[in-house]
Structure formats: C-alpha cells, structure tokens
C-alpha cells in the first residue's frame, strides 16, 4: 500500500506569533506563548501549525524583513524556546511549518551591508543592483507593492537596488549561484532543527528579468488588487518582468531536492502572479518542485458561488498533478468574517458554514488564528496603526493591522483579554472580547465548538481529505459538488446566503446517510430545504 502523504488534506493553523500569546508581558506574543497554548491548538483538531516569521529582524515589516535567518529575534525568545516548541508539538502529533522569506532580506542583513559598500566586495553581486539612466532616474518602471517605485538609490555604490516590497527589503540576486546556495543552506539549518516544512513567502519573486525590461501598462478596467489597495499604482502594470521568471522553476527543483533528504517535510508556496492559478499548477507539477501552492484567489471580496466554483475549477483544470491549499483569511487581508459578511455584521451561522466549505474543497486548508472564533476585522484607529502599508495608503486602505490584533483568550472583564498583562502592540477590539476562547468554550452553540466538532467529523471522511471534486450546476447562491474517492462519493452543498432556500434534487439516500452530517438543511420528497448559511452532506 502507498503510505498517505500527511500534508494532503491537512488542516494547517496559521499562528501570527506577535498576536497569539504574550508569555513575558511585553505586549508582544512569543514562542513560549505558543507553547503555553499548544493544547488549545491541539483541541482544534489541526494537523500542523504554520508560524509566521520569528527570526531576527528590525521589524520594519514585522519579521518579513530578516537580518539573520538562523537566529530568533529576542522579542520572540531564543533557539531553546524553538526546540521546546518543536518537541511539544511533535508530542501531540502536530507538525511545525515555518515561514521562509527567500526573495529578499532586511537592509540590515550583513549580506546587504557588505554588498552596498562598493562594486568589488565579495557580496557585490548578491543583490539586484543597476545603474541609473542617463538622466539619473531609476533603471526601469518597476513598482513596489507598498507604493511608489521599486528602486532605491544607494550613494555608497552609486547605483540603485531593487525592492519589490519596502525600501528596507532589498531583493536578492538569484541569478548568482552563490546566493542560491546560501539561501538553501539557511533553509537546511531549520530542517536540521526538526521542522516539518516551510511556507515560502512570495516564492515567485525570487528571480527578476536579467534584461530589466519595463513592465507594460495594464488597462484601467483590468486593474484589481489581491491583498492590496485598488488605487495602488502597483495594479497599473502587468508584472511580467519583476517576478515569476522561467529560471525560478529550477530553484523550485533545488528546494524539493533538499526537502527530499528529509523525508516527510513539505513546501507550501505563496504565489501572486498575473495568473496565480496557472503558476500554482506550474510550480507543483511533476513531483519535483513544490508540494503545495496557494494564492490570493479566495482572499477577495467576491464570495459568490459562481466565483468560488470558477476559481476552483480553473485550478483543477490546470493542476493535473500538484496539490492545492486553500484559505479564506490570513495575516495580509481583511478577515473573512467581515469581508464576506452581509450588512457588515458578523453572522455566527455564516462563520460555521465557511469553515465547513473551506475544509470540504479538494486540497489542504490554511486556517488563520481567530478564524475558529469568527473574529471580524478589528477597528484600528490611525494613531494606533503599526503597518507601514496602511499608514501610506490611509484612509482608502487601512493596511493589515485589522486582521493582526491579539487573540482574545479570557473573559470580557479581563483588560487585555488574557493575551498579556500589559498594553499590547495593537489594541484588542472590544467586539473580540465578546468572542473570547473562554466564553466560546462554555457555549455549546459557539463558533469555536462548531469548528471543533466539524474537524473531528472531517477526519473520519476520507473523501474530504483526498477525494476528487466535481461541481454540480445549482442556482446562485447554492454551491454544490461531489467529492469522490474510489467507490466512495459524498455530496456537499452550501447555502451562501442569509435566505431560506429550497432546491429540487432527486437523491437516493437513506436516513442513516442524511444524518451523517448536515447543518440546518433537510431532505424530503426530492427537495432540500436550506436554512440561512446551511450545509448539507450526504453519502451517495
């Protein structure tokens, strides 16, 4: 028998460590905080924890600007704490996946401090440097996701350097073989520490067009954001040359070859390109590149059944060999409980349905901390903002702080909701205090307990873990599909609206089957009656 690959169908719980649990009362979450809450994570029935960056960093982009890839920032603890976290998680049969930010470093990384000095040092070609044009302007028209041009002048060298993100995040030159090897050596450091895999940040940004060709303009009607403001000039271009280059395929193969030396370890690539679904398929095909890929395609404002269906179907048509991973929320976008809500109100029924829907699609699942509580986007005042992205684009785009506020753990009357005993780095939304873990744990009807119950049931359904998916034609706002594994077949249906709906559908099912798992949906006389945000599952 072929042994099941653990990541297929896995539920991966994303921890944003700054905001999960503060163990030393400095207002910032840390590794010991995760250890202290490891039994809570275990209670969610998840298979793995993805931990956002905790490496040494000036924190200009809150850890996604790394100054030392092999050390822990003191804000989060030390290497001994990480070893303990690995041990505690593995004792509970939970895998640990960590972020690797490979395309760029901090401008405080020693590599960059050396590289910027002159044109002759041994790191001179480790970053993307280019001469100014004759008039002194930047080498081309490439733009930064965080606003403005993607080139910064460095007077020490008399050249520009590339930064696809913040000015403080210079891009590495992956055309240099020494850079690639050094990056892989850093990755292997953590494999030797016992991690089970990596979430690879912006992995399609590693290579740039060596000819530095201008990006073409994008027509106004085709400009749309994926996790960024639609008035951001970044949306005004087709990004054909500053990312997703053909050379990146070979680097994906190098990563896979390294992981193959550590059986059971996996890679999950974050992909944001002009055609992210096609890139996901390309980067995961053949069994010699990434294990999984995910994109921002379901992190948008469109929550119609037509959009969800077309997105998943398009990927299925492209991805004939690879394995997808889906998410509705993460640390970069507005929380789904707000983003997909009706009338800007959090609806517990909708939150429960979205958990079931996400975990029923073919692929693995990324659940963001607080999603199991139904947390909505926090209201963060301008004076409290920390995210440079939001500060730059305020007020049309408030940045990412609203989805990054601390977890509410304790009762309403606890000043900082059990996250810390001192003022947190971001304020805790008052509404979140009414959705705390403590309150929801004692409420049998809560979003949290529904989440736990569903995940327990899902683990017993092999069709939902690894089965194929086939969509069924249903009227909006019903989304329906079959999941099939061998002779087993399960019908999955979801009412994406707040209205009661009746669907005519001839089914041959027994009472035993209808009671398998259905949430506020009833089948009778070839009709399925859906209450608002109801789910219906049936073995066929």
N, C-alpha and C positions, 0 to 999 in steps of 0.2 A: 504494500500500500504506500501511496505517496503521502508523506507527512504534511499536514496542513501548515502553511506559512502563517505565522501568528499575526502578521500585520493585515492580512486580508479580512476585511470586515471588522477590524479592530475599532474600538471607540477610544480616541485619543483626547485626553483632557488637557487643555492649554492653561498653564499657570503663568500669569504675569507677575513675577516674584515681588516687584515693588509694592504690589497692591493685594497680595494674598494674605499674609500674616506677619506682623512685626513681632519678633521674639525679644528684642532688646530695647524697645521703647524709644527708638529714634525717629519714629514716624514713617519708616520705610520698611517694607516687607523684606524677608531674607530667607536663606536656605533652611535655617533652623525653624523658621515659621512653617515652611512646607513640611518638615519632619513632624512638627507638632500637630499638623492637621492631616497626616498621612492616612489615618484611619477614616477620617471623613471622606477622603478621595476614594479609599477602598470601598466605602459604603455606596458609592455611586455606580459600582459595577463596571468601571472602565478598565481598559487593558493596558493603557500606557499614559504617562504624563509627558507632555511637551513643555519644557521650561524655557521661557524667553530669556534673552542674554543676561548673564550674571558675571561676565568677565570684566577685568579691569578696564575702566573707561572714564573719560572726562564727563560722560553723561550728557553730551550735547543733544544726542538723540536717544537718551535713556538706555544705553547699553548696546545700541546698534552701531556705535562708533567705538571700536575696540582698540585699545592701546597695548594690550598684552593678551594673546589668545590662550595662554597656558596658565593663567592665574585668575583668581576670584577677586572681584572688587571688594574691598573691606566693607562696603555698605551691605553686602550680602553674606559675608562670612569668609571662610577660607577653604582650602582644599580638603582639610579634615572633615569639615561640615559636608562637603560634597560626597566624600567617601561614605559618610554615615547615611546620607540621603539615598545613595545607590543601594546600600545594604538594607535599609528599612523598606524601600520599595520592593526590592527583589524578595525579601522575606514574605511579602504579601502578594507575590506573583504579579507585580506591576512593573512594566518596562519603563525605562527612562530615555526620553528623546530630548536632545538639547539643540538649541539654535546654533548654527554656524553661519557667520556673516562673512562670506568669502570674497565678494566682488570689490569691497573697499575696506579701508581701515580708518581709524581716527587719525587726525593730523598730528596727534601726539605719540603715535606709534614710532618706535625707534627707526623702523624702516623708512618712514617718511621724513623724519628729522634728518636722517643721513641723505636721503635722496634729494631733498630740496637745496642742499648746500651748494652744489656745483654740478657740472656736466661730466665729471670724471670719477666720482666716488663709486665704490663697488655696488651701490644701490641706485645709481643714477637712472637706470632704465627699468626700475621696479614699479614705477607709476606711469600714468599716461601724461606725458609732457609734450608740448608743441610750441613752436614759435608763433609770435604774433603775426598778423597780416602786416602788410607794408604801412598801413595807417595806424597800427598799434592795437587794433581790435582783436577779438578772440578768433581762434583758428577756424571756427565754423559756427553754424547757427544752433547747435545742440542746446537743449534746455534742461534745467534741473526740475525734478518733480516737486521740490519745495519752493519753486518760484524763481524766475529770472534765468540768466544764462548758466550753463553748466561748466564754465571755465573761470578759473581764478588766477590772477596774476601773482607770481612769486618773484619778488625782486632779487632774492639771493641767486637764483639761476637765470633770471631774465627770460622766463618762459611762463606759459600758462599750464595749469594742471586741470585735469578733468574731475568733476564731481557730479555724478548723476543725482545725488541727494544733497545733503547740506554741504556748505563750503568746508566744514570741518571733517568731511568724509571723502578724502581723495580716493580715486579709483586705482586699483592695482592694474598693472600691465600684464595680462595673462598671455600675451604673445611671447613673453620671456619665460623660457623653460625653467629657470631657477625660481621664478615666482611660483609657478605651478607646483614645483616640488616642495617648496617651503610651506605653501598652503596645505598640501596633503600631509606633510609632517605634523602640522598643528592639529589637523583632523585626527591623525593616528594617536596623538597624545591622549585624546579623550576616549578613543577605542580601548587603549590600554588601561584606562581608568575604569572600564566596565560599562560604558553607556551602550544602550541597545539600538541607537540610531540617531539620525540628525534631521532636523528641519532646516533646509538650506534656503536662507533668506535671499530673495531676488536673484535666484541662481542663473537666470538667463541674462543677467547684466555683467557676467564675468568678462566677456570679450567685447571689444569695440571694433568698428571698421578701421583697419590699419591705414586706409587712404583718407580718413577723416572727411568723408563726403557729407555735404549738407543733407539734413532731413527734408523731404518735400512737405509742402503745406497740406493741411487737411481741410476739406470744405467745412464750412460752419455747421451744416446740417449733420455732419458725421462726428462732430466733437462730443465726446461723452467721457465722464470720469469713471474710473474704477478705484474707488477709495480716495479720490481727491476732488477738490472743488471744480465745478464745470467752468468757472471763469478763470481757472488756472491756465496760463499760456501753454503749459505742457500739452494740453489737449489740442493745440492748434497745429500739431505736426503728426505725420506718420513717423514712428520711431524705428525706421528701418536700419539705421546705421549705428546708433549708440547702444544697442543691445541685441540679443538673440542672433548672434552671428554663427555661421556654419562651423567655425572652429570650436564652438562650445560643446559640440557633440563628443569630440574626442576627450574633452575634460570630464564630461559625464561618465564616459567609459573608464577613465582613470579613477574616479571616485568609486565606481562599482567594483573595480578590480581590488581596490584597497579594502572595501567592505567585505568582499568575498573571503578575505583572510581571517575574518572574524565572524564565523557562522552565526546566523540569526540576527545580525544587525541590518538595519534598513535605512533608506534615504527617502525623504519627503521633500520635493522641491516646490518652492513658491514661485509661480510663473505669472508674469504680467507682460504680455507682448501684444502686438497688433492683432494676433489671432491666438489667444491664450489656449483655447481648446485644442487647436492643431499642434501647438508647441507642447502641451501636456502629452499628447499622443506620441509625438516625435521623441520626446525625452524619456519615455517609459517603454518604448517598443524594443523588441529584440532580446530582452533579458540580460542586456549588458550595459544598461545605463541606470537611470533612477528606478527605484522600486515603485514609487508613487509620485503623483503630481497633484497640486491643487492651484486654483486660480481664484480670481475675484468675481467670477461669473454669477454666483449666487449670493454675492455680498452687495447687490444693487438694491434699488428701490422697487423694482418690478417683482411682485410676488404673485403674478397671475399664474394659473395652471398652465396656460399656453407657453409662457416664458420658461417656467421650470421644466416643462416637458421638452421643449425645443432645445434647451441648453443641454440637458442630459442626453437626449437622443443624438444631438450633434457630436458630443464627445464619444458616445458609443459607436457611432459610425466611423470616427477617426481612430479610436483606441481599440484596436483589434487584439492587441497582446498585453498592453500595460494595465495598470490598476489605478483607478481614480481615488481621490479623497475629497469629500465634500464638507463645506462649512457654511453656516448661516451668519456667524459672528466671529470676530477676532479682535485683536488689540488695535487694529487700524481703521475700523469702520464703526458707524453708529450701531448700537446693539439692536439685534433683530426684533426684540420685543417692542421697541419703539419704531424702528424703520418700517416694519410691516404691519403696524397697528392701524386700526380704524379709529378715526376721530382722536388720534394722539393719546389714546388711553390704553394702558396695559390690560390685556384680557387673559386671565389665567387659562381659560379653555384654549385660546389660540396658542399660548406658550406650550401647553401639553401636546397639542396637535403637531406643532412644529418640531418638537423633539422626536415624536414618532415618525414624522415624514422624513426628516433628515436621516434617521437611523434605519430607514427602510429602503433608501436608494442603494443601487449597486455601488459598492466601494467601501472605503474606510471613512470614519467620521471624526472630525475635529470639533469638539465642544469647548467653548470658551468659558473660563471661570465665571460663575454668576448666571450663566445661561440656564443652569438647572434650577435656579431660583426665580427665573422670569424677570431678572433685573432689566429695567429700561435704561435708556441713555440718561446719564446724570446731567443735571443743570449746573454748569460750572461758570461762574462769573468771570469776566475778563481779567479782573485783578487777581484771580486765583489760577489763571491758566499757566501751565508749565510747557506745553508743547510749542516749539518754535514754529511749527507748521500752522497751528491755529492762530498764533499771535500775528503771523504775517498776513493771513487771509481774513482775519476778523473784519466785519461781522458776517460776511457772506458764507464763510466756512469756519466753524469753531474748532477745527482740529480734532485730535484724537483723545483728548483728556476725558471727554464724557463717557467713554467706554473703559477708561482705565482707573476709575476711582476705586478705593479699597472695598474689599469684601465685607459685607455685614454679617457678623457671626452671632452676636449676643442680643439680649432683649432691647426693646426700644429705649429704655431709660439709661442704657449704658452710653456714656458720652461719645465714644468713638466706636461703638458697635462691636467691641471686642477685638477690633483689628490692632489697636495699640492703646497705650495709656497716655500717649502724648499726641499732639496735633499731627495728623497725617500729612504727607506730602501733597495730597489732593483732598479736598473736603469730601465727606461722605454725604451723599444725597439723603435728605430726610425721608423721601419715599422708600429708599432702600432699607432703612431701619425697620420698616414695617414688613419687609420681606426677608428678614434675617434667617439664618440657618436654625437658630434656636426656636423661633416662632414656627417655622415651617415643619420642623421635625415633629412637633407635638400636634400638628394639624393633619389628620389622616387624609384630608382632601387637598392638600397643598400641591403646588407645582413640583416641589422637591420630592415628595413621596411618590407622586405620579411618575416622575423621572426614574426613581429607583425601581419602582415596580415594572416599568416598561423595559428597562435594561436587563432585569432578571429574566423576564419573559423572552426577550430577544435572543439571549444567549442560548436558548433552547430551540431556536428556529434556524436550522442550517440554511434554509432558502434565503433568509435575510442576511446571513453572514457572507455567503459566497455565490448565491444563485445569480442567474442571468436576469435581465429586466426586459419587459415588453410592455409598452404603453397601450392603453385602451382608449378609443375615442369616446369622450364624455363631454358634456357641455360645461362651459365655464360656470362656476368656479370649482368644479369637481376635478380632482387629479386622480387617475387610476392607472394601475399597472399590475402585471403579474411578475412574481419572482419565481424562477424555476431552477431546480437543482435535481438532475436525474429525473426520477419519476415523481418527485415532489413538486407541487405547484401551489403557490399562495397568491390570492387576490388581495391587493392593498388599495384602499380608496380613502380619499381625504376631502372633506369639505373645507375649502379655504376661506369661507365667508362666515359672517355672523348671522346668516339667514338659515331658517329651516328649509331643507330641500328634499325632494322625492325623485328618485331615479328608477326608471323601469329597467330591470335587468333579470333575465332568466338565469337562475343558478340552480345547480343540483347539489345542495348541501344539506347536511343533517344538523340536528340540534347540537350535537357534540361539536361540530365544526363551527357553527355560528358563535358558540360560547368560548371558542379558543381565545380570542382577544378582540373585542370590539368596544368602542368608546362612544356611547351616546348615538349609536346607529343601530337600526333594527331592520331585519329582512323578513318579509311576509308577502305571500302571493305575488312573487316576482317583482317586488318593489323593495327598494332600500330607502328608508327614511333617515335622513341625516339631521341631527340637531346641529346648532351652530358649532363650527370647528370640530365636527365629529370625525372619528377614524373608524374604518371598518376593515377587518381582516378575516379571511376565510380560506381554509384549505380547499383545494379543488380536486 
